[in-house]
Amino acid sequence: MKKLFAIYIAILCYSTHSLADDVVEFNTDVLDVGDRKNIDLTRFSKDNYVLPGTYLLDVFVNGQSLSQQNITYIYDPQDKERTLVCLSPKQIEMLALKDDALAKIQYVSPECADIALIPGVKINNTEGKLDITIPQAWMKYSDPSWVPPERWDPGVSGFLVDYNLLGTISRSLKSNTNRHSLSAYGQTGFNLGEWRFRADYQANYNEHGDRNFDWNQFYGYRPLTSMAAKLTFGEIYLNSQVFDTVRYTGVNLASDERMLPPNLRGYAPQINGIAQTNSKIVVMQAGRVVYETTVPAGPFSIQDLQSSIRGTLDVRVEGDDGNVSTFQVDTANIPYLTRPGYVRYNVSAGKPSRFNHKLEGPMFATGDFSWGLTNNWSLIGGALSAGDNYSALSAGLGRDLSVLGALSADATQSISRIPGHERQSGTSYRLSYSKSFDELDSTITFAGYRFSQDKFRTLSQYLDERENSFISTGRQKEMYTVTGNKTFWADRPDWRTTLFLTYTHQTFWDKSAQDRYGASIGRSFRVFGVDGVSTNIAAYRSEYRGKRDDSLSFSVSVPIGDSRWAGYDLQHSSNGTSHMMSYSDNTDFNALWRVRAGRSADDRAQIDGYYQKRTRLAEINTNASYQEGRNASVNATLRGGFTATGYGAALHNSSTTSDTARIMVDTNGVADVPFNHEQTRTNWKGISVVPDIVSYYSFDTRIDVDKLNNKVDANKSIATATLTEGAIGYQRFDVTKGEKLIATIRYGESVPPFGADVTNADGINVAMVMEDGLTYFMAINPSETLTVSWGGKAQCKVQLPAQINLGQSALLPCH
């Protein structure tokens, strides 16, 4: 191996370079090679010289990845001693060039474009990576944090099933009674080209024998990247920035803000609270479960809801001790602002179908828009019509306040009439403010006020009155909303403070008011030379359906080793105060656990704990608790999925069941290859799936090279892709598995020239011929046939021995 490194150093250092023709002439006299005439360094002698052929390369444009591409090299028609890069029309499109730059491209053939004539363009090929540098003046887009639409990957066709199973077993020690339940929700469907077809399901079972299974929705959609929009049809929910949500069967065409640059995107709703004991969290909207999970005792934060969820969410916290608390969260939206000259739109038509897939109510059509008038002002408006008996009209303005955030105001007028009753006409006014601090850990604040007159009706309220003989409850009068979270960094990097605030006040025309407010603050700091000490205090109060629920949590955590902590937790509610000591172990990213012990709120001994395990096949969350003389319980959540494409199939873990993207990785039949901190490993067919990828954001798929088996070798360890919503991406990694061998290759009466390539049946390079035919092979298998190439073409084949031993040298004839 020392000789191998010496030869490479000689190639790099002892050469003369001609600027006139970019020819590199190597001084082979410095090489410790007996036969200096039998050397093939053709591929090193020209600047960026690559033998003609098609190669699978990682392509980068101005530092941004285009993922792997098949790149063809051909001889330069003007100079047969040179090669040039051929780009296909599709690859040219991915460069996102302006028309002026496109006009300067030279086409050698309809499928071969040479971009070298564009002024300032530089092309470099090193170690299987094609780097293209293009002056920004020739590019359509200039936002370095945004991947342009030309580079989005729609993925491949395939089938998928995602699931979320929750099981609970509990025993009351006072009454000696048992309870158990099992619930499930998720989605299944398939991708066909850029179309995605989905069905959402939900199931429940309990100790009384009650069981049910429902298909919540059947729908399909596809991204329209050229329009920065999304087309959806089937049973869907109205996702409007102006009008309240309602479920209907029909069609929707809407601008998708996730396709916009980051500073114009909104954000998903977030739910925060405190679980007094190990609890199950159920989030519902309009009667359907949109999220369900189990959490350990203490503060919780749900941040992975879909960004398309709008309106009011019902949150239910079911504790192991039987206590249940409920509250509502009104999802806040960033003001509907648009770049100058652009129009963002949302058009829907259909018929309400709110329960059991039954159509209910009149046909309706609706549309809303935001038109960027100037750099700072946007015009907002919309209309909704459901025949002669219901209509609504909205108009408003949005203002970009630059460093101060964004502000919008709008008014919505509704006119409704129930047959046999007089017409109702009212107005709802809304004022919204938000600011996103991307430069400060992407913190977001939101504030809003809304007032609705007594006779104002949303479409959902109108349908309630129409179908239930004018019986409707929950007609909102006023609502104040303030939410905010921010991260503060002190002068010292080991001190950090995070703050979250929320306040919602709602009054109604026909029922009592509702309030929810709270705050949490966390701080990490250094004490007595110990780094990473952290504290957190959180307090929430909610008044919902005439019931007040107060909760307070305080915790302190002290590191006692590598990713291990000792802590103290205090929980206070109307039932009393509990004190718990804890120990946490996060040394294994894929196996986290905590155990606590102490006194409960009613002064009884209590112990609880949780264990989170991420495996190749599923993500498992379990927690258990015991309270002296009261109850004992065990909860478990199992999340995962199954994905199949034309390239293979695999079970995989998952932490969400929303329409996120996923990437199927193919390691050329090599099993047990770990990816992304061992989040997944390939199965026996060399296939695995990396789940939960945020759509329209650049994502790196990485092989954990430090975790690879000694017999496994990867020519590349990282691939980058930007997937559209719901896509199944596909990435192939040239991975080989096998033995190592030092051997001498003979070619007739001589040996192959120094620098000749040795490749396997998949075209993967496994060795390079050195002095006197000496060759160091990696990742080879017994009796395997390899190809030896030089002079730009394959010359002969080598048959490996039936038994391979690295400690012995072998003589291999090349035929």
C-alpha positions in Angstrom: 0.0 0.0 0.0 2.9 2.4 0.6 4.0 1.9 -3.0 0.4 2.7 -4.1 0.4 6.0 -2.3 3.9 6.8 -3.6 2.7 6.3 -7.2 -0.3 8.6 -6.7 2.0 11.3 -5.2 4.3 11.0 -8.2 1.4 11.4 -10.6 0.2 14.5 -8.8 3.5 16.2 -8.2 6.0 15.2 -11.0 4.4 16.6 -14.1 4.6 19.5 -16.5 1.5 21.4 -17.5 1.0 23.2 -20.7 -1.5 26.2 -20.4 -1.9 26.3 -24.2 -3.6 23.0 -24.6 -4.3 21.8 -21.0 -2.1 18.8 -21.5 -0.4 17.2 -18.5 2.9 15.4 -19.3 4.0 13.0 -16.6 7.7 12.4 -15.8 7.5 8.6 -15.5 11.3 8.5 -14.7 10.4 9.4 -11.1 8.2 6.3 -10.8 9.6 3.2 -9.1 8.5 1.1 -12.1 10.7 -1.4 -13.9 8.9 -1.1 -17.3 8.3 2.6 -17.8 7.1 2.0 -21.4 4.2 -0.1 -20.3 2.2 2.6 -18.5 -1.4 3.8 -19.4 -1.9 7.3 -17.8 -4.2 8.6 -20.6 -7.0 9.5 -18.2 -4.5 11.7 -16.1 -2.8 13.4 -19.1 -5.6 15.9 -20.1 -7.3 18.4 -17.9 -10.6 16.7 -16.8 -10.0 13.9 -19.3 -12.5 11.1 -18.9 -12.6 8.0 -21.1 -15.6 8.1 -23.5 -18.7 6.4 -22.0 -21.6 6.8 -19.7 -21.0 7.2 -16.0 -23.3 7.4 -13.0 -22.0 10.6 -11.3 -23.0 12.9 -8.4 -23.6 16.2 -10.1 -23.3 19.6 -8.3 -24.3 23.0 -9.7 -22.8 25.9 -7.8 -22.5 23.6 -4.8 -26.1 22.4 -4.9 -26.7 18.7 -5.7 -28.6 17.5 -8.7 -28.4 14.0 -7.3 -27.0 11.1 -9.3 -27.1 11.5 -13.1 -26.0 9.3 -16.0 -23.4 11.6 -17.7 -22.1 10.8 -21.1 -18.5 11.7 -22.3 -17.7 11.8 -26.0 -14.6 12.7 -28.0 -14.5 16.4 -28.8 -15.4 16.7 -32.5 -12.7 19.4 -32.8 -10.0 17.5 -30.9 -10.1 13.7 -30.8 -7.6 13.7 -27.9 -10.1 15.5 -25.7 -13.5 14.5 -24.3 -16.4 16.7 -23.4 -19.4 16.4 -21.2 -22.7 15.6 -22.9 -25.9 16.8 -21.1 -29.3 15.7 -22.1 -32.2 18.2 -22.6 -33.6 17.1 -19.3 -30.3 17.7 -17.6 -30.1 21.2 -19.3 -33.5 22.0 -17.9 -32.4 21.1 -14.4 -29.6 23.7 -14.6 -32.3 26.4 -14.4 -30.6 28.7 -16.9 -31.9 32.0 -18.3 -32.8 32.2 -22.0 -29.7 34.1 -22.8 -27.6 31.2 -21.5 -29.6 28.6 -23.3 -28.9 30.4 -26.6 -25.2 29.9 -26.1 -25.3 26.1 -25.7 -23.9 24.0 -28.5 -25.8 20.8 -29.4 -23.5 18.1 -30.8 -26.7 16.0 -31.3 -30.3 16.2 -30.1 -29.3 14.3 -26.9 -25.9 15.9 -26.4 -25.5 19.5 -25.3 -22.1 21.2 -24.6 -22.4 24.0 -22.1 -18.7 24.9 -22.1 -19.3 27.8 -24.5 -21.3 29.7 -21.9 -18.9 32.4 -20.6 -17.6 31.7 -17.1 -18.8 28.1 -17.0 -16.3 25.6 -15.4 -16.6 21.8 -15.4 -14.6 19.6 -13.1 -14.7 15.8 -12.6 -13.1 14.4 -9.5 -13.7 11.1 -7.7 -17.0 10.4 -9.3 -18.3 13.9 -8.8 -19.1 16.3 -11.6 -18.8 19.9 -10.4 -20.4 22.6 -12.6 -19.9 26.2 -11.8 -22.1 28.7 -13.6 -22.0 32.5 -13.0 -25.1 33.7 -11.1 -25.9 36.1 -13.9 -26.9 33.1 -16.1 -29.2 31.5 -13.5 -32.9 32.0 -13.1 -32.8 31.9 -9.3 -30.4 33.4 -6.7 -31.7 32.1 -3.4 -28.9 29.7 -2.2 -31.3 28.1 0.5 -33.9 27.1 -2.1 -33.8 24.3 -4.6 -35.5 25.5 -7.9 -38.4 23.5 -9.4 -36.3 22.2 -12.2 -34.4 20.1 -9.8 -37.3 18.6 -7.8 -37.6 14.8 -8.0 -41.1 13.3 -8.5 -39.9 9.9 -7.5 -40.8 6.5 -8.9 -44.1 4.6 -9.0 -44.8 2.3 -6.1 -47.2 1.1 -3.4 -47.2 2.1 0.3 -48.8 1.4 3.6 -48.2 3.5 6.7 -49.5 2.6 10.1 -49.7 3.8 13.7 -50.8 1.3 16.3 -51.5 2.3 19.9 -52.2 -0.3 22.7 -53.0 0.3 26.3 -53.4 -2.1 29.2 -54.2 -0.8 32.7 -55.4 -2.3 36.0 -57.2 -0.5 38.8 -55.7 -1.7 42.1 -58.6 -0.3 44.0 -61.4 -2.2 42.1 -59.3 -5.0 40.7 -60.6 -4.2 37.2 -58.8 -4.2 33.9 -59.0 -2.0 30.9 -57.4 -2.5 27.5 -57.8 -0.9 24.1 -56.2 -0.9 20.7 -56.4 1.7 18.1 -54.9 2.3 14.7 -54.8 4.9 12.0 -52.7 5.6 8.9 -52.9 5.6 5.2 -52.3 3.4 2.2 -52.1 4.1 -1.5 -49.9 4.1 -4.5 -47.9 6.5 -6.7 -48.2 6.4 -10.5 -45.8 8.8 -12.1 -46.5 12.2 -10.5 -50.0 11.1 -9.3 -50.5 10.0 -5.7 -53.6 8.1 -4.7 -54.4 7.7 -0.9 -56.9 6.2 1.5 -56.9 7.1 5.2 -58.1 4.6 7.7 -59.0 4.4 11.4 -59.8 1.5 13.7 -60.6 1.0 17.4 -61.1 -1.9 19.8 -61.7 -2.0 23.6 -62.3 -4.4 26.5 -66.1 -4.2 26.0 -65.7 -5.8 22.6 -66.5 -2.6 20.7 -64.7 -2.5 17.5 -64.9 -0.5 14.3 -62.9 0.2 11.2 -63.5 3.2 8.9 -62.0 4.6 5.8 -61.9 8.3 6.6 -60.9 9.6 3.1 -60.3 8.5 -0.4 -58.4 11.1 -2.5 -55.7 11.7 -5.0 -53.4 14.5 -5.8 -50.4 15.5 -7.9 -48.0 18.5 -7.7 -48.0 20.9 -10.6 -44.5 22.2 -10.3 -44.6 24.4 -13.3 -47.5 26.3 -11.6 -46.2 26.0 -8.0 -49.6 24.4 -7.3 -51.2 21.2 -6.2 -54.3 19.5 -7.8 -56.4 17.3 -5.4 -59.6 15.4 -5.9 -61.8 13.1 -3.9 -62.9 13.4 -0.3 -60.9 16.4 0.9 -60.9 19.2 3.4 -61.2 22.8 2.3 -57.8 24.3 2.9 -58.4 28.0 2.5 -56.5 31.0 3.9 -59.8 33.0 3.9 -62.7 30.6 4.7 -63.1 28.0 7.4 -62.6 24.4 6.7 -65.3 21.9 5.6 -65.1 18.4 4.3 -66.4 17.8 0.8 -66.2 15.5 -2.2 -64.8 17.4 -5.2 -61.7 19.0 -6.6 -59.2 21.6 -5.5 -56.5 23.5 -7.3 -54.3 25.6 -5.1 -50.9 27.3 -4.9 -48.6 25.2 -2.7 -46.6 27.6 -0.5 -44.0 24.8 0.1 -42.9 25.3 -3.5 -42.1 28.9 -2.7 -38.8 30.3 -1.4 -38.5 29.8 2.4 -39.3 33.4 3.3 -42.7 33.0 1.7 -43.7 29.7 3.3 -46.0 29.2 6.2 -45.6 26.7 9.0 -47.4 23.7 10.5 -49.5 24.1 13.6 -47.9 23.2 16.9 -49.5 21.8 20.1 -48.0 22.2 23.5 -49.1 21.1 26.9 -48.3 19.1 30.1 -49.1 15.4 30.7 -49.5 14.8 34.4 -48.8 11.1 33.9 -47.9 8.8 31.0 -50.7 9.8 28.6 -52.2 9.2 25.2 -52.6 12.4 23.1 -55.5 12.4 20.5 -55.8 15.3 18.1 -59.1 15.5 16.1 -60.5 17.8 13.6 -64.2 17.7 12.5 -64.5 14.3 14.1 -61.5 12.6 12.4 -58.3 11.7 14.1 -55.4 13.6 12.6 -52.7 12.6 15.1 -52.4 10.1 17.9 -49.4 9.2 20.1 -48.3 8.4 23.6 -46.1 10.6 25.7 -44.3 10.3 29.0 -45.3 12.5 32.0 -44.1 16.0 31.7 -44.3 18.8 29.0 -45.0 17.7 25.5 -44.8 19.4 22.1 -46.3 18.1 18.9 -44.6 19.7 15.9 -45.1 17.2 13.1 -48.7 17.9 12.1 -49.3 18.5 8.4 -49.0 22.1 7.3 -52.3 21.7 5.4 -54.3 21.3 8.6 -56.4 24.5 9.2 -59.0 25.6 11.7 -59.8 24.4 15.2 -58.3 21.2 16.6 -59.7 19.3 19.6 -56.9 17.9 21.8 -57.6 15.1 24.3 -55.0 14.1 26.9 -55.9 10.7 28.4 -53.7 9.9 31.5 -52.8 6.4 32.8 -54.6 7.3 36.0 -57.9 7.7 34.2 -58.0 11.5 34.2 -58.9 13.1 30.9 -58.3 16.7 30.0 -59.4 18.4 26.8 -58.7 21.7 25.1 -58.9 23.3 21.7 -56.1 24.8 19.6 -56.9 27.2 16.8 -54.2 26.9 14.1 -52.5 30.1 13.3 -51.6 31.0 9.7 -48.9 33.3 8.4 -50.6 36.2 6.6 -51.4 35.5 3.0 -48.6 37.6 1.3 -47.3 37.2 -2.2 -44.3 38.4 -4.2 -45.0 41.5 -6.4 -46.6 40.5 -9.7 -47.6 37.0 -8.6 -51.0 35.6 -7.7 -51.5 32.8 -5.2 -54.8 31.1 -5.6 -57.0 28.4 -4.2 -60.0 27.1 -6.2 -62.4 24.4 -5.0 -65.7 22.9 -6.1 -67.8 20.0 -4.8 -70.5 18.8 -2.4 -70.1 18.5 1.4 -69.6 15.0 2.6 -68.8 15.3 6.2 -69.6 11.9 7.6 -69.8 8.3 6.4 -68.9 9.4 2.9 -72.5 10.6 2.4 -73.0 13.8 0.3 -74.8 16.4 2.4 -75.9 19.9 1.4 -75.8 21.9 -1.9 -73.0 22.0 -4.4 -70.6 24.8 -3.8 -67.7 26.6 -5.5 -65.1 28.8 -3.8 -61.9 30.6 -4.6 -59.5 32.8 -2.8 -56.4 34.6 -3.9 -53.5 36.9 -2.9 -52.1 39.3 -5.5 -48.8 40.9 -4.9 -49.4 44.6 -5.8 -46.0 45.9 -4.8 -43.0 44.7 -2.8 -44.9 45.4 0.4 -48.6 45.2 -0.3 -50.8 42.2 -1.2 -54.5 42.2 -2.1 -56.4 39.4 -0.4 -59.9 38.2 -1.4 -62.2 35.3 -2.0 -65.8 34.2 -2.8 -67.9 31.2 -1.9 -71.2 30.3 -3.3 -73.5 27.3 -2.5 -76.5 28.2 -4.6 -79.2 30.6 -3.6 -79.1 29.8 0.1 -75.5 30.5 1.1 -72.7 32.8 -0.2 -69.7 34.6 1.3 -67.4 37.3 0.1 -64.1 38.3 1.6 -61.6 41.1 0.9 -58.5 42.5 2.6 -55.0 43.7 2.5 -51.6 42.3 3.6 -48.6 44.4 4.4 -45.0 43.3 4.6 -43.4 45.3 7.4 -39.9 44.1 6.5 -37.9 43.6 9.7 -41.1 44.2 11.8 -42.9 41.2 10.3 -46.1 41.0 8.3 -49.6 42.3 8.9 -53.0 41.5 7.2 -56.6 42.5 7.7 -59.7 41.2 6.0 -63.5 41.1 6.3 -65.8 38.3 5.3 -69.6 38.9 4.6 -71.9 35.9 4.6 -75.5 35.6 3.5 -77.4 32.4 4.4 -81.0 31.2 4.4 -82.5 28.0 5.8 -85.7 27.0 4.0 -88.6 28.2 6.1 -86.5 30.8 8.0 -85.5 34.3 7.4 -82.2 35.3 5.8 -79.2 35.7 8.0 -76.5 38.2 7.1 -73.4 39.0 9.0 -69.7 40.0 8.8 -66.5 38.6 10.4 -63.4 40.8 10.8 -59.9 39.5 11.2 -56.5 41.0 11.9 -53.3 38.9 11.8 -49.7 39.6 12.5 -46.6 37.4 12.3 -42.9 37.5 12.2 -40.4 34.7 11.3 -36.9 35.1 12.6 -35.1 32.7 10.3 -31.7 34.0 11.4 -32.5 33.2 15.0 -33.3 29.4 14.9 -36.4 29.9 12.8 -38.5 31.2 15.7 -42.0 32.4 14.9 -44.5 34.6 16.6 -48.2 35.1 15.7 -50.9 37.3 17.0 -54.5 37.6 15.8 -57.9 39.1 16.5 -61.3 38.1 15.0 -64.8 39.4 15.6 -67.9 37.8 14.1 -71.4 39.2 14.2 -74.3 37.2 15.6 -75.7 36.4 12.1 -72.4 35.6 10.5 -72.2 31.9 9.4 -69.4 29.8 8.1 -70.3 27.2 5.5 -70.0 24.5 8.2 -72.3 26.3 10.6 -74.8 26.8 7.8 -74.8 23.1 7.0 -75.3 22.3 10.8 -78.3 24.5 10.9 -79.6 23.2 7.5 -79.3 19.5 8.5 -80.2 19.8 12.1 -83.3 22.0 11.9 -81.6 25.2 12.8 -79.8 23.8 15.9 -76.2 25.1 15.9 -73.8 25.7 18.7 -70.4 27.2 19.0 -70.9 30.4 16.9 -67.8 32.4 17.6 -68.0 36.0 18.6 -64.5 37.1 19.4 -61.1 35.4 19.4 -57.7 36.7 20.6 -54.7 34.5 19.7 -51.1 35.1 20.6 -48.4 32.4 20.1 -44.6 32.8 20.1 -41.4 30.9 20.5 -37.9 32.3 20.6 -34.4 31.1 21.3 -32.0 33.5 23.0 -28.3 33.0 23.0 -26.2 34.6 25.7 -22.7 35.9 25.2 -21.4 32.5 26.3 -22.1 29.6 23.9 -22.9 27.2 26.7 -25.9 29.3 27.9 -29.2 29.1 25.9 -32.7 30.1 26.8 -35.9 29.0 24.9 -39.2 30.7 25.4 -42.7 29.6 24.3 -45.9 31.6 24.9 -49.5 30.9 24.0 -52.8 32.7 24.7 -56.2 32.1 23.2 -59.4 33.7 24.3 -62.7 32.9 22.6 -66.2 34.1 23.2 -69.3 32.8 21.6 -72.9 34.0 20.9 -74.4 30.8 22.2 -72.2 29.3 24.9 -69.6 30.2 27.5 -66.2 31.6 26.8 -63.1 29.5 26.4 -59.5 30.4 27.4 -56.1 28.7 27.2 -52.9 30.4 28.0 -49.5 29.3 29.2 -45.8 29.6 28.9 -42.7 27.5 29.1 -39.1 28.6 29.5 -36.0 26.4 29.3 -32.4 27.3 29.9 -29.1 25.4 29.7 -26.0 26.6 31.5 -22.8 25.6 33.2 -22.7 25.1 37.0 -19.5 24.2 39.0 -17.7 23.3 35.8 -20.4 21.0 34.5 -21.7 21.8 31.0 -25.2 21.1 29.8 -27.2 21.6 33.0 -30.7 22.4 31.9 -33.9 23.6 33.6 -37.5 23.9 32.3 -40.6 25.4 33.7 -44.0 25.3 32.1 -47.5 26.4 33.1 -50.8 26.1 31.3 -54.4 26.9 32.1 -57.4 26.0 30.0 -61.1 26.7 30.5 -63.1 24.5 28.2 -66.7 23.4 28.4 -67.0 24.9 31.8 -64.0 23.0 33.2 -60.8 24.6 34.4 -57.6 22.6 34.0 -54.4 24.0 35.5 -51.0 22.4 35.2 -47.5 23.3 36.2 -44.2 21.5 35.5 -40.6 22.1 36.7 -37.6 20.0 35.8 -33.9 20.1 36.1 -31.4 17.8 34.3 -27.7 17.3 35.1 -25.4 15.4 32.8 -23.6 12.5 34.5 -21.8 11.0 31.6 -21.9 10.7 27.8 -25.6 11.4 26.9 -26.8 10.4 30.4 -28.6 12.6 32.8 -30.0 12.6 36.3 -33.0 14.8 37.0 -35.7 16.1 39.2 -39.3 16.6 38.0 -42.2 18.4 39.8 -45.8 18.2 38.5 -48.6 20.2 40.0 -52.3 20.2 39.1 -55.6 20.6 41.0 -55.1 17.0 42.3 -51.9 18.0 44.1 -48.1 17.9 43.6 -45.8 15.0 42.7 -42.0 14.8 43.0 -39.9 12.4 40.9 -36.2 11.7 40.6 -35.2 10.4 37.1 -32.4 8.8 35.2 -32.1 9.1 31.4 -29.9 7.3 28.9 -29.5 8.6 25.3 -26.2 7.1 24.4 -27.8 5.1 21.6 -29.6 7.4 19.2 -31.9 4.5 18.3 -32.6 3.3 21.8 -33.6 6.0 24.3 -35.0 5.4 27.8 -35.8 7.0 31.1 -37.0 5.8 34.5 -38.5 7.9 37.4 -39.4 7.2 41.0 -41.0 9.3 43.7 -44.2 10.4 45.4 -47.5 11.0 43.6 -49.9 13.9 44.0 -51.8 12.0 46.8 -48.5 11.1 48.6 -48.2 7.5 47.3 -45.2 5.8 46.0 -44.9 6.0 42.2 -42.6 4.8 39.5 -42.8 5.2 35.7 -40.6 5.1 32.7 -40.4 5.0 28.9 -38.4 3.3 26.2 -38.1 4.4 22.6 -36.6 2.0 20.1 -36.0 2.8 16.4 -35.4 -0.4 14.4 -35.1 -1.0 10.7 -38.7 -2.3 10.6 -40.5 0.1 13.0 -40.4 2.7 15.7 -41.5 1.5 19.1 -42.5 3.8 22.0 -43.4 2.2 25.3 -44.1 3.6 28.7 -45.2 2.1 32.0 -46.4 3.4 35.3 -47.3 2.1 38.8 -48.9 4.0 41.6 -49.2 2.5 45.0 -52.7 1.3 45.8 -54.1 3.1 42.7 -53.3 1.7 39.3 -50.7 0.1 37.0 -50.5 0.5 33.2 -48.5 -0.1 30.1 -48.8 1.8 26.8 -47.1 1.1 23.5 -47.0 2.8 20.1 -45.8 1.1 17.0 -45.2 3.2 13.9 -43.9 1.9 10.6 -44.7 1.3 7.0 -44.2 -0.8 3.9 -43.0 0.5 0.5 -42.7 -1.4 -2.8 -41.5 -0.2 -6.2 -40.2 -1.8 -9.3 -36.7 -1.9 -7.7 -37.7 -3.8 -4.6 -39.7 -3.7 -1.4 -39.0 -3.1 2.3 -40.6 -2.7 5.7 -39.4 0.4 7.4 -39.8 2.6 10.4 -41.6 5.9 10.4 -42.5 8.7 12.9 -45.4 10.1 11.0 -48.3 9.0 8.8 -48.7 12.2 6.8 -47.9 12.7 3.1 -44.2 13.2 3.6 -41.8 11.8 1.0 -39.5 8.8 1.4 -36.4 7.4 -0.4 -35.8 3.8 -1.4 -32.1 3.1 -1.2 -30.6 0.2 -3.2 -27.1 -1.0 -2.3 -26.6 -3.4 -5.1 -27.8 -6.5 -3.2 -25.6 -5.9 -0.2 -27.5 -6.4 3.1 -27.2 -4.6 6.4 -25.9 -1.3 5.1 -26.7 1.5 7.7 -28.1 4.9 6.6 -28.5 8.2 8.4 -27.3 7.4 11.9 -28.6 3.8 11.6 -32.1 5.1 11.1 -32.5 2.2 8.7 -30.5 -0.8 7.3 -30.9 -2.6 4.0 -32.6 -5.9 4.0 -31.4 -9.2 2.5 -32.1 -7.9 -1.0 -30.1 -4.7 -0.4 -33.2 -2.5 -0.2 -34.3 -0.1 2.5 -36.4 3.0 2.9 -35.5 6.3 4.6 -38.8 7.8 5.7 -40.2 11.1 6.9 -38.5 13.4 4.4 -39.8 16.9 4.2 -41.1 17.7 0.7 -39.4 20.4 -1.4 -36.4 20.6 0.9 -33.0 19.3 0.0 -32.2 16.0 1.8 -29.0 14.1 2.2 -29.1 10.3 2.3 -25.9 9.0 3.9 -24.2 5.7 4.4 -22.8 5.4 8.0 -19.4 4.4 6.7 -18.0 4.1 10.3 -20.6 1.4 10.9 -20.0 -0.7 7.8 -18.9 -4.3 7.9 -15.1 -4.7 7.2 -16.0 -6.6 4.0 -18.2 -3.9 2.6 -17.0 -1.0 0.5 -18.9 1.9 -0.8 -17.7 4.0 -3.8 -19.8 6.9 -2.6 -21.6 7.4 0.7 -23.9 10.4 0.2 -26.7 11.3 -2.3 -28.9 14.4 -2.3 -32.4 14.8 -3.5 -35.3 17.3 -3.3 -38.6 15.3 -3.4 -42.1 16.5 -4.2 -45.0 15.8 -1.8 -45.7 12.1 -1.3 -42.9 11.0 -3.6 -41.0 7.7 -3.4 -37.5 8.6 -4.3 -34.9 6.1 -5.5 -31.2 6.2 -5.0 -28.7 3.5 -6.0 -25.4 3.3 -4.1 -22.5 1.3 -5.7 -21.8 -0.9 -2.7 -19.7 -4.1 -2.9 -19.1 -6.8 -0.4 -16.4 -9.3 -0.5 -12.8 -10.3 0.3 -9.5 -8.5 -0.3 -6.7 -9.9 -2.3 -3.2 -9.0 -3.5 -2.5 -10.6 -6.9 -0.4 -10.3 -10.0 -2.3 -10.1 -13.3 -0.6 -11.6 -16.4 -1.6 -10.6 -20.0 0.0 -13.1 -22.4 3.7 -12.9 -22.0 3.4 -9.4 -20.4 1.3 -7.6 -17.9 -1.5 -5.0 -18.3 -0.1 -1.4 -18.2 0.3 0.5 -15.0 -3.0 2.5 -14.4 -5.3 -0.1 -16.0 -8.8 -0.3 -14.4 -10.4 -3.5 -13.0 -14.2 -3.5 -12.7 -16.8 -6.1 -11.7 -19.9 -7.2 -13.5 -21.8 -4.1 -12.3 -19.1 -1.8 -13.7 -17.8 -0.9 -10.2 -14.1 -0.3 -9.9 -12.5 -2.8 -7.5 -8.8 -2.2 -8.3 -6.1 -0.5 -10.4 -3.1 -2.3 -11.9 0.2 -1.2 -10.4 3.9 -2.1 -11.2 4.5 -5.4 -12.9 0.8 -6.3 -12.8 0.6 -6.1 -9.0 -3.0 -5.4 -8.1 -4.8 -4.8 -4.7 -8.4 -6.0 -5.0 -11.2 -4.9 -2.7 -14.7 -6.2 -2.2 -14.3 -9.2 -4.5 -15.9 -12.7 -4.3 -14.6 -16.2 -5.0 -14.8 -17.3 -8.7 -15.9 -13.8 -9.7 -15.1 -12.6 -13.3 -13.6 -9.1 -13.6 -12.8 -7.0 -16.6 -9.5 -5.2 -17.1 -9.5 -2.0 -19.3 -6.9 0.3 -20.7 -6.6 2.5 -23.7 -10.2 3.5 -23.4 -11.7 0.0 -23.8 -12.0 -3.5 -22.2 -9.0 -5.7 -23.0 -9.3 -8.9 -21.1 -11.1 -10.8 -18.2 -9.8 -12.3 -15.0 -11.2 -15.3 -13.2 -10.7 -15.1 -9.4 -9.8 -18.2 -7.5 -12.4 -20.3 -5.7 -10.8 -19.5 -2.4 -9.5 -16.1 -1.5 -6.9 -15.4 1.2 -5.5 -11.9 1.7 -2.4 -13.3 3.3 -1.4 -15.2 0.1 -0.4 -13.7 -3.3 -1.9 -15.2 -6.5 -1.1 -15.2 -10.2 -4.1 -14.4 -12.3 -4.1 -14.8 -16.1 -6.1 -12.2 -18.1 -7.7 -13.7 -21.2 
